[in-house]
Amino acid sequence: MIWIYRFLFLPLLLLASPYYLWRMRRRGGYADGFSHRFGEVPALPPKRPGVRRLWLQAVSVGEVLAIAPLLEAFKRDPHVEVYLTTTTSTGYALAKEKYAGLICGLGYFPIDFWLFNSRAWRAVQADLAILMEGERWPEHVHQAHGRGVPVISVNARLSDRSFRRSHRFKWALRPLARGMTRVLCAAKRDEQRFKALGFPAERLQTTGNLKLDVSIPLLTDAEQVQLRRELGLPTASTSPGPAAGLVLLGSSTWAGEEDALLTALKTARARGLTVSLLLVPRHAERREELRGLLAKTGLTFHFRSEGPASGPVDVAVGDTTGELRKFTQLADLVFTGKSLAPHDGGQTPVEAAILGKPVLHGPRMTNFRDIIRSLTEAGAVRKVDTHADLIAAAVELLQDAAQREQLAAAAREWSATNRGATDRTLAVIRTQLGALRM
């Protein structure tokens, strides 16, 4: 089966290359380490006797943030070192900034063609491979299996779309299913789906969602005031409280959702509310598109990437990488993007819930179905079905502090009762490492 994959992969890669090269150029930041994608590996320290090398792949920013507790735990183990790879330039930049002291090397994940992947494997000499969430690369797993290296999928999940697509080609997944040593699922639904696709039941386990264990450093009042000032959000003299005005946050928004949030801002202000809008687009390269949209509104605006604002504006745009958690702490109300038609899948509501923020989301949160169901049952989120509903709900909640606090309190309680995935995941990894040492 791997030979069919190899035979088809190269022509499909060549066909898709123009699109992906265009997207990489548009996003920028890929020049550094571009050769890694062809199997070149940055200089790694020589392997040491008694120290096991883990190759951990985390595709982008969300996954890179989620692995922090794992990397911190591995760093405390003198018998373990981690080589970390990412796929996106934003994930790479964030990992380079945050984890330099926790890993033995950082690179881009190689293209999953046998020539490139096998070259990387020879250089890395990993003893254990860990794949985050939706990362399941047949060549990568095959190379590990051929070397006798265990592969563990952590925080593993299958979206509705991935499950439907995979189910149609279930026969093609058999080698992949056999090559995965353990699949640690984010939710019970994911475990059931992997089982339906032919993954051996004895290799499946629901350990929970690592993203619910994330510890977010809290900004002090002074730091919040400073961040508001830098973004161009109005500030009070001593604290970021009500006197500074409310902040409506569009979290990881996609095209069309910003229009509704801008209308919500104008409507709320027409009702006499002191409120500003903070937009954080999912893709920072959309900044020129957003600039054109904002220029038509008559509102003042400032982009974070241009440095500190010269004064207060109506709309701040957080078009930088890795700062969403800080921006969320300024919010009085959060809308989670990619959840209104025509978009589908949703962006994560977890960080906002952990920070105890009232959250609005659209009906298309299919990538976070179990999390949204759990948050809904806890009374910690509110669904809006259309752009018009988003406008109405946002204005209503901005006018009603009691409703916002009710949602926020439920979110804080939900967060406190849904932890422990990190410990369960580490227990499985340590058991596997223990078996390697025998």
NUSE-28153 format. One record per residue (C-alpha): residue in one letter; x, y, z. Coordinates in nm, 4 decimals, decimal comma. Layout:
firo	xx	yy	zz
A	X	Y	Z
...
***
This chain:
firo	xx	yy	zz
M	0,0000	0,0000	0,0000
I	0,2879	0,2405	0,0729
W	0,4044	0,2063	-0,2879
I	0,0672	0,3257	-0,4158
Y	0,0949	0,6262	-0,1840
R	0,4483	0,6987	-0,3049
F	0,3466	0,6611	-0,6687
L	0,0565	0,9050	-0,6338
F	0,2214	1,1508	-0,3954
L	0,4781	1,3061	-0,6289
P	0,2451	1,3998	-0,9193
L	-0,0139	1,5307	-0,6721
L	0,2577	1,7331	-0,4990
L	0,3669	1,8837	-0,8292
L	0,0088	1,9767	-0,9148
A	-0,0500	2,1364	-0,5751
S	0,2883	2,3122	-0,5530
P	0,1900	2,6397	-0,7271
Y	-0,0945	2,6969	-0,4831
Y	0,1111	2,6134	-0,1734
L	0,4117	2,8159	-0,2901
W	0,1820	3,1128	-0,3516
R	0,0280	3,0747	-0,0061
M	0,3698	3,0441	0,1577
R	0,4891	3,3580	-0,0200
R	0,1733	3,5407	0,0826
R	0,2140	3,4480	0,4484
G	0,5891	3,5041	0,4450
G	0,8581	3,3807	0,6832
Y	0,9310	3,0546	0,5024
A	1,2772	3,1375	0,3679
D	1,4415	3,0427	0,6982
G	1,4640	2,6642	0,7057
F	1,2974	2,6056	0,3695
S	1,5438	2,3225	0,2940
H	1,4084	2,1334	0,5958
R	1,1041	2,0475	0,3853
F	1,3302	1,8429	0,1593
G	1,4752	1,6397	0,4435
E	1,7596	1,8604	0,5591
V	1,7736	1,8774	0,9374
P	1,9322	2,1592	1,1415
A	2,2471	2,0637	1,3295
L	2,1459	1,8535	1,6292
P	2,3714	1,7627	1,9218
P	2,5162	1,4099	1,9130
K	2,2946	1,1519	2,0772
R	2,3961	1,0698	2,4311
P	2,3935	0,7245	2,5913
G	2,0812	0,6678	2,7960
V	1,8980	0,9700	2,6488
R	1,6001	0,9032	2,4246
R	1,5292	1,1468	2,1431
L	1,1652	1,2315	2,0731
W	1,0554	1,3765	1,7401
L	0,7461	1,5856	1,8107
Q	0,5447	1,7316	1,5203
A	0,3020	2,0172	1,5951
V	0,1604	2,1705	1,2789
S	0,0849	2,5353	1,3693
V	0,0330	2,7950	1,6405
G	-0,2510	2,6229	1,8282
E	-0,0667	2,2926	1,8534
V	0,2631	2,4631	1,9367
L	0,0974	2,6399	2,2286
A	-0,0754	2,3220	2,3461
I	0,2485	2,1216	2,3786
A	0,4026	2,3572	2,6352
P	0,3201	2,1338	2,9366
L	0,4616	1,8294	2,7554
L	0,7870	2,0062	2,6691
E	0,8245	2,1340	3,0246
A	0,7740	1,7824	3,1609
F	1,0240	1,6325	2,9148
K	1,2812	1,8970	3,0068
R	1,2654	1,7804	3,3673
D	1,3527	1,4253	3,2582
P	1,7316	1,3875	3,2123
H	1,6739	1,0805	2,9949
V	1,4684	1,2613	2,7293
E	1,5361	1,5286	2,4655
V	1,2961	1,6653	2,2031
Y	1,3418	1,7598	1,8391
L	1,0412	1,9746	1,7479
T	0,9043	2,0330	1,3982
T	0,6197	2,2490	1,2729
T	0,4564	2,2987	0,9341
T	0,3689	2,6685	0,9247
S	0,5995	2,9682	0,9468
T	0,3880	3,1138	1,2284
G	0,4193	2,7928	1,4289
Y	0,7933	2,7855	1,3647
A	0,8410	3,1478	1,4740
L	0,6402	3,0925	1,7912
A	0,8291	2,7735	1,8815
K	1,1607	2,9498	1,8200
E	1,0557	3,2285	2,0540
K	0,9055	3,0146	2,3323
Y	1,0876	2,6829	2,3435
A	1,4568	2,7405	2,2690
G	1,5535	2,6211	2,6166
L	1,3246	2,3170	2,6153
I	1,4260	2,1381	2,2937
C	1,7444	2,0093	2,1331
G	1,6465	2,1386	1,7879
L	1,3726	2,3007	1,5809
G	1,2903	2,2494	1,2161
Y	1,0158	2,2309	0,9583
F	0,8432	1,8987	0,9020
P	0,9638	1,7364	0,5774
I	0,7383	1,6827	0,2789
D	0,5915	1,3333	0,3218
F	0,7702	1,1882	0,0182
W	0,9965	0,8914	0,0871
L	1,3166	1,0581	-0,0357
F	1,2741	1,3626	0,1877
N	1,1230	1,1872	0,4876
S	1,3795	0,9068	0,4991
R	1,6602	1,1639	0,4732
A	1,5196	1,3465	0,7768
W	1,4777	1,0251	0,9721
R	1,8428	0,9310	0,9143
A	1,9520	1,2679	1,0489
V	1,7190	1,2922	1,3479
Q	1,7691	0,9325	1,4727
A	1,4541	0,9519	1,6823
D	1,3660	0,6839	1,9365
L	1,0000	0,7852	1,9636
A	0,7761	0,9882	1,7312
I	0,4862	1,2000	1,8580
L	0,2257	1,3510	1,6266
M	-0,0152	1,6201	1,7432
E	-0,3880	1,6194	1,6643
G	-0,4602	1,5651	1,2936
E	-0,1031	1,4812	1,1871
R	-0,1073	1,1323	1,0355
W	0,1472	1,1067	0,7538
P	0,1740	0,7603	0,5906
E	0,5407	0,7908	0,4845
H	0,6466	0,9311	0,8199
V	0,4717	0,6493	1,0041
H	0,6113	0,3909	0,7597
Q	0,9664	0,5176	0,8120
A	0,9206	0,4949	1,1885
H	0,7739	0,1455	1,1658
G	1,0614	0,0276	0,9470
R	1,3089	0,1517	1,2076
G	1,1212	-0,0053	1,4961
V	1,0332	0,3376	1,6354
P	0,6995	0,3703	1,8186
V	0,4594	0,6394	1,6983
I	0,2139	0,8017	1,9388
S	-0,0630	1,0336	1,8228
V	-0,1569	1,2732	2,1030
N	-0,4647	1,4925	2,1283
A	-0,5808	1,2928	1,8259
R	-0,9024	1,4056	1,6657
L	-1,1097	1,3521	1,3535
S	-1,3347	1,6312	1,2323
D	-1,6634	1,5488	1,0609
R	-1,5077	1,6208	0,7229
S	-1,1947	1,4134	0,7892
F	-1,4007	1,1226	0,9165
R	-1,6316	1,1209	0,6141
R	-1,3393	1,1430	0,3748
S	-1,1380	0,8774	0,5593
H	-1,4347	0,6421	0,5805
R	-1,4632	0,6363	0,2016
F	-1,1023	0,5188	0,1767
K	-1,0912	0,3068	0,4890
W	-0,9048	0,0320	0,3049
A	-0,6155	0,2707	0,2375
L	-0,5762	0,3490	0,6070
R	-0,4894	-0,0041	0,7155
P	-0,1086	0,0361	0,6957
L	-0,1360	0,3674	0,8806
A	-0,3549	0,2089	1,1478
R	-0,1039	-0,0737	1,1938
G	0,1874	0,1679	1,2122
M	0,0467	0,3807	1,4953
T	0,1600	0,2406	1,8297
R	-0,0903	0,4395	2,0362
V	-0,3627	0,6884	1,9494
L	-0,4486	0,9111	2,2459
C	-0,7800	1,0749	2,1617
A	-0,9024	1,4187	2,2630
A	-1,2606	1,2956	2,3110
K	-1,4585	0,9728	2,3245
R	-1,6206	1,0546	1,9903
D	-1,2745	1,0616	1,8302
E	-1,1884	0,7234	1,9794
Q	-1,5083	0,5741	1,8364
R	-1,4297	0,7193	1,4947
F	-1,0753	0,5813	1,4875
K	-1,2136	0,2416	1,5835
A	-1,4679	0,2631	1,2994
L	-1,1813	0,3332	1,0580
G	-1,0042	0,0137	1,1577
F	-0,7560	0,1325	1,4182
P	-0,7068	-0,1507	1,6737
A	-0,9172	-0,0900	1,9832
E	-0,6325	-0,1902	2,2157
R	-0,4201	0,0960	2,0792
L	-0,6883	0,3607	2,1339
Q	-0,7415	0,5578	2,4516
T	-0,9272	0,8769	2,5359
T	-0,6918	1,0922	2,7416
G	-0,8681	1,4259	2,6945
N	-0,7825	1,7520	2,5261
L	-0,4377	1,8940	2,6015
K	-0,5599	2,2408	2,5148
L	-0,7794	2,2378	2,8254
D	-0,4667	2,2069	3,0422
V	-0,2941	2,5099	2,9005
S	-0,1734	2,7586	3,1588
I	-0,2102	3,1156	3,0348
P	0,0099	3,3839	3,1975
L	-0,2167	3,6595	3,3226
L	-0,1447	4,0242	3,2541
T	-0,1382	4,2615	3,5474
D	-0,3709	4,5622	3,5433
A	-0,0759	4,7808	3,4482
E	0,0178	4,5468	3,1622
Q	-0,3395	4,5479	3,0373
V	-0,3452	4,9274	3,0387
Q	-0,0164	4,9340	2,8468
L	-0,1406	4,6803	2,5903
R	-0,4636	4,8736	2,5399
R	-0,2611	5,1896	2,4817
E	-0,0339	5,0154	2,2295
L	-0,3344	4,8775	2,0395
G	-0,5153	5,2087	2,0385
L	-0,7932	5,0998	2,2734
P	-0,9114	5,3691	2,5157
T	-0,7638	5,3444	2,8663
A	-0,8650	5,4638	3,2103
S	-0,6040	5,6334	3,4244
T	-0,5424	5,3459	3,6672
S	-0,7023	5,0250	3,5461
P	-0,8540	4,8539	3,2404
G	-1,1993	4,8372	3,4005
P	-1,5385	4,9713	3,2828
A	-1,4200	5,3324	3,2797
A	-1,1877	5,2421	2,9915
G	-1,4806	5,1234	2,7807
L	-1,5906	4,7783	2,6698
V	-1,3968	4,5664	2,4196
L	-1,5640	4,3361	2,1691
L	-1,3127	4,0789	2,0401
G	-1,3358	3,8998	1,7070
S	-1,1142	3,5973	1,7755
S	-0,9507	3,4332	1,4698
T	-1,2044	3,5826	1,2315
W	-1,2579	3,5004	0,8647
A	-1,3921	3,7055	0,5763
G	-1,7495	3,8245	0,6283
E	-1,7414	3,7888	1,0052
E	-1,5577	4,1193	1,0435
D	-1,8437	4,2974	0,8635
A	-2,0941	4,1733	1,1221
L	-1,8687	4,2738	1,4101
L	-1,8240	4,6220	1,2641
T	-2,2012	4,6568	1,2395
A	-2,2323	4,5359	1,5994
L	-1,9828	4,8031	1,7049
K	-2,1759	5,0801	1,5318
T	-2,5100	4,9544	1,6669
A	-2,3787	4,9310	2,0237
R	-2,2422	5,2842	2,0021
A	-2,5752	5,4078	1,8665
R	-2,7313	5,2642	2,1829
G	-2,5007	5,4846	2,3898
L	-2,2393	5,2222	2,4823
T	-1,8701	5,3062	2,5112
V	-1,7184	5,0155	2,3212
S	-1,4258	4,9415	2,0897
L	-1,3629	4,6529	1,8525
L	-1,0504	4,4362	1,8565
L	-1,0200	4,2202	1,5430
V	-0,7720	3,9318	1,5347
P	-0,7888	3,7739	1,1871
R	-0,7013	3,4059	1,1639
H	-0,4595	3,4852	0,8812
A	-0,2486	3,7956	0,9328
E	-0,1781	3,8183	0,5595
R	-0,5378	3,9406	0,5167
R	-0,4352	4,2770	0,6634
E	-0,4631	4,4638	0,3316
E	-0,8082	4,3164	0,2728
L	-0,9084	4,4333	0,6200
R	-0,7507	4,7732	0,5624
G	-0,9728	4,8193	0,2573
L	-1,2809	4,7101	0,4525
L	-1,2080	4,9414	0,7452
A	-1,1325	5,2391	0,5208
K	-1,4916	5,2262	0,3918
T	-1,6474	5,2394	0,7393
G	-1,5452	5,5890	0,8425
L	-1,4037	5,4412	1,1646
T	-1,0496	5,5006	1,2860
F	-0,8268	5,1948	1,3084
H	-0,4750	5,0745	1,3882
F	-0,2799	4,7603	1,2998
R	-0,0677	4,6045	1,5745
S	0,2062	4,5149	1,3240
E	0,2690	4,8877	1,2659
G	0,3872	4,9433	1,6222
P	0,2239	5,1334	1,9089
A	-0,0818	5,3412	1,8210
S	-0,0469	5,7196	1,8419
G	-0,3833	5,7510	2,0167
P	-0,7238	5,5858	2,0695
V	-0,8997	5,4343	1,7680
D	-1,2370	5,2727	1,7055
V	-1,0966	4,9417	1,5766
A	-0,7680	4,7737	1,6689
V	-0,6395	4,4925	1,4478
G	-0,4202	4,2303	1,6142
D	-0,2371	4,1132	1,3029
T	0,0557	3,9538	1,4871
T	0,1400	3,5966	1,5810
G	0,1107	3,4410	1,9254
E	-0,0617	3,7316	2,1024
L	-0,4246	3,6201	2,0926
R	-0,4130	3,5041	2,4536
K	-0,3001	3,8476	2,5641
F	-0,5614	4,0200	2,3486
T	-0,8346	3,7941	2,4896
Q	-0,7614	3,9218	2,8396
L	-0,8708	4,2691	2,7293
A	-1,2088	4,1469	2,6024
D	-1,5475	4,1896	2,7646
L	-1,7124	3,9730	2,4976
V	-1,5583	3,7278	2,2496
F	-1,6816	3,5993	1,9156
T	-1,5072	3,2843	1,7927
G	-1,4432	3,2975	1,4200
K	-1,4745	3,0604	1,1237
S	-1,8116	2,9544	1,2605
L	-2,0603	3,1466	1,0434
A	-2,1566	3,0496	0,6884
P	-1,9989	3,0043	0,4447
H	-1,7115	2,9026	0,6720
D	-1,7052	2,5751	0,8620
G	-1,4948	2,4156	1,1336
G	-1,4620	2,6985	1,3830
Q	-1,1631	2,8277	1,5756
T	-1,0915	2,7207	1,9300
P	-1,3023	2,8715	2,2111
V	-1,0826	2,7099	2,4759
E	-0,8497	2,9984	2,5628
A	-1,1408	3,2393	2,6008
A	-1,3199	2,9912	2,8278
I	-1,0070	2,9301	3,0369
L	-0,9764	3,3060	3,0816
G	-1,3408	3,3245	3,1916
K	-1,4717	3,5298	2,9004
P	-1,8320	3,5230	2,7702
V	-1,8217	3,3623	2,4256
L	-2,0439	3,3828	2,1176
H	-2,0004	3,1283	1,8371
G	-2,1688	3,0376	1,5111
P	-2,3360	2,7046	1,4293
R	-2,0409	2,5646	1,2308
M	-1,8012	2,4646	1,5085
T	-1,7548	2,1142	1,3692
N	-1,3839	2,0927	1,4579
F	-1,4736	2,1542	1,8216
R	-1,8026	1,9695	1,8397
D	-1,7396	1,7958	2,1725
I	-1,5883	2,1034	2,3346
I	-1,8789	2,3217	2,2230
R	-2,1295	2,0623	2,3415
S	-1,9581	2,0539	2,6804
L	-1,9409	2,4333	2,7034
T	-2,3056	2,4615	2,6000
E	-2,4159	2,2104	2,8629
A	-2,2207	2,4134	3,1205
G	-2,3999	2,7312	3,0130
A	-2,0668	2,8908	2,9213
V	-2,1279	2,9898	2,5569
R	-2,4066	3,1240	2,3397
K	-2,4723	3,0223	1,9804
V	-2,5729	3,2615	1,7044
D	-2,6986	3,1194	1,3763
T	-2,6504	3,4112	1,1356
H	-2,4596	3,7335	1,0943
A	-2,7733	3,9220	1,1999
D	-2,7994	3,7070	1,5123
L	-2,4357	3,7840	1,5950
I	-2,5031	4,1580	1,5741
A	-2,8138	4,1345	1,7927
A	-2,6543	3,9028	2,0537
A	-2,3342	4,1073	2,0742
V	-2,5244	4,4312	2,1348
E	-2,7533	4,2623	2,3886
L	-2,4639	4,1201	2,5898
L	-2,2588	4,4391	2,5727
Q	-2,5599	4,6137	2,7299
D	-2,6046	4,3506	3,0027
A	-2,3115	4,3008	3,2415
A	-2,5058	4,0438	3,4453
Q	-2,5532	3,8146	3,1439
R	-2,1859	3,8468	3,0563
E	-2,0802	3,7555	3,4087
Q	-2,3134	3,4545	3,4116
L	-2,1470	3,3172	3,0979
A	-1,8007	3,4030	3,2316
A	-1,8564	3,2290	3,5661
A	-1,9807	2,9167	3,3890
A	-1,6705	2,9214	3,1650
R	-1,4381	2,9428	3,4648
E	-1,6138	2,6508	3,6334
W	-1,6034	2,4443	3,3118
S	-1,2305	2,5062	3,2777
A	-1,1595	2,4009	3,6361
T	-1,3430	2,0692	3,5953
N	-1,1916	1,9675	3,2597
R	-0,8229	1,9336	3,3339
G	-0,5892	1,6327	3,3555
A	-0,5233	1,5438	2,9901
T	-0,1542	1,6310	3,0199
D	-0,0935	1,3885	3,3076
R	-0,2809	1,1083	3,1302
T	-0,0900	1,1692	2,8071
L	0,2466	1,1818	2,9818
A	0,1702	0,8553	3,1628
V	0,1299	0,6734	2,8289
I	0,4423	0,8324	2,6786
R	0,6495	0,7456	2,9856
T	0,5277	0,3872	2,9752
Q	0,6390	0,3657	2,6130
L	0,9755	0,5241	2,6960
G	1,0150	0,2797	2,9826
A	0,9637	-0,0080	2,7426
L	1,2357	0,1357	2,5166
R	1,4858	0,1444	2,8011
M	1,4346	-0,2233	2,8857
***
